[in-house]
Amino acid sequence: MILRGLVLFLQAKLPDALAQLVDLLKLDPDNEKAKTLRSRVKSISQHKDSGNESYRDGDWHSAARSWTTALEVSFVVVIVRFYSI
């Protein structure tokens, strides 16, 4: 199930990835990899949403900063997860 969550994340399906990881943690609440990935996906989603909101408000610099942070966090997830699974 964690691999499915990672694949959904890599496909940029953040809500689906988060739902998959939440379901996994209901079955295995002590799964540290799932906890870490869920935390990162939530963080990325929050930064992405913050950037979208800033963009709608016309605050381009804040939007760019939020999106950049989301990309930096997602890059770490890809590198760490790809080599540790």
C-alpha positions, 0 to 999 in steps of 0.5 A, a space after each residue: 500500500 505504501 508503494 501505491 501511495 508513492 506512485 499516486 504521489 509521483 503522478 501528482 495525485 496528492 489527495 489520492 496519495 494522502 487517502 491511500 496513506 491514511 488507509 494504510 495507517 489505519 491498518 498499520 498505525 506504526 508504519 514509520 515510512 507511511 507516517 513520514 510519506 504522509 507528513 511530506 505529502 501533507 506538507 507539499 499539498 499545503 504549500 501548493 494550496 498556499 501558492 495557489 491562493 497567493 496567485 489568486 490574490 495577485 501576490 506572485 512572489 509569495 506564490 512562487 516561494 510556496 510552489 518552490 518550497 513544495 517542489 523542493 520537498 517533493 524532490 526530497 521525497 522522490 530521492 529518499 523514497 526511490 532509494 529506500 524502497 
